[in-house]
Amino acid sequence: MKILQVSSVCAFFFFSGISAGFFSSEKDVNLEVQQELEKNSKESDLLTQITKLRVLVAKNRKNVFNSTTQNIFGNKLQELYSKRDKNDYHQGRVLSSILSGAVRSPLLSKNQQDYVKNTMLPELKKSGCFSSKAKIFGALKSLEKSNNFYIRNRMLMNLSRHHGVKAVENEVQTLFAKVLKDTYAMRPLNDENKLNYFKQLLDDVVDSTLLNDSDKKYVKTVMLSDVKKNIETVKLAPASKVFGQMKDISAAYFKDPKKDFNITKNKSVPGPVLVA
């Protein structure tokens, strides 16, 4: 009889433990998401907030959430959606991704999912963030943050070839000219291949609608002229080194005409080896 009682007591605590573990786990999931959403609110950059919210959706595809968490998440999603720059391509693209994921996410109730699907997504797709202007702006803003000359050159050329024959707004022309001038300022003066690649870009944009007439003139009279000179300088550089070396040899010869001045044998002579 005592054994039965002990067994009953053990069974009670066992099942109680499972229930407690189950409910505490559920509570922890809700609490964890709510804390993440609170941290998210302290971020100053809207794109960072949207990106972190997208990560939260991806991490919680199979969890179950209570209505409190769903409402907090839904309000946060609506807040970021309302704050978006309607002409920012990158914000629009990331928002489209998170809204598509939210349609099936347990972080929203069925009614909230339907609202995202039937109202927010269609409205976003019709907004200006997916226009040609927004795409060009997005690409140029991204390039402004890049210090990679080759990437800048390639993307500017792509933009010129895809959009340089269409009419564009003055704002687009102003930003394109700024990024082009910044790229010109960072051109590598000792790399002939990159300079030639940049010259191709300048040849393209001289006739592009992505620049106004004033900037086209600047490209033609200043930038192209400078880059051509840079290319010629690089081409002449190896010859000037050889000439300098020959001057050194000549001067040394007149000092000591009996000395062997074969460069491969005489390590004291500066410059590159000319004889294999």
Secondary structure as UniProt FT lines:
FT   HELIX           2..41
FT   HELIX           46..59
FT   HELIX           67..83
FT   TURN            86..87
FT   HELIX           89..102
FT   TURN            103..104
FT   TURN            106..107
FT   HELIX           110..115
FT   HELIX           116..120
FT   HELIX           121..126
FT   HELIX           128..130
FT   HELIX           132..144
FT   HELIX           149..163
FT   TURN            164..165
FT   HELIX           170..185
FT   TURN            189..190
FT   HELIX           192..205
FT   TURN            206..207
FT   TURN            209..210
FT   HELIX           213..218
FT   HELIX           219..223
FT   HELIX           224..255
FT   TURN            257..258
FT   TURN            263..265
FT   TURN            267..268
//
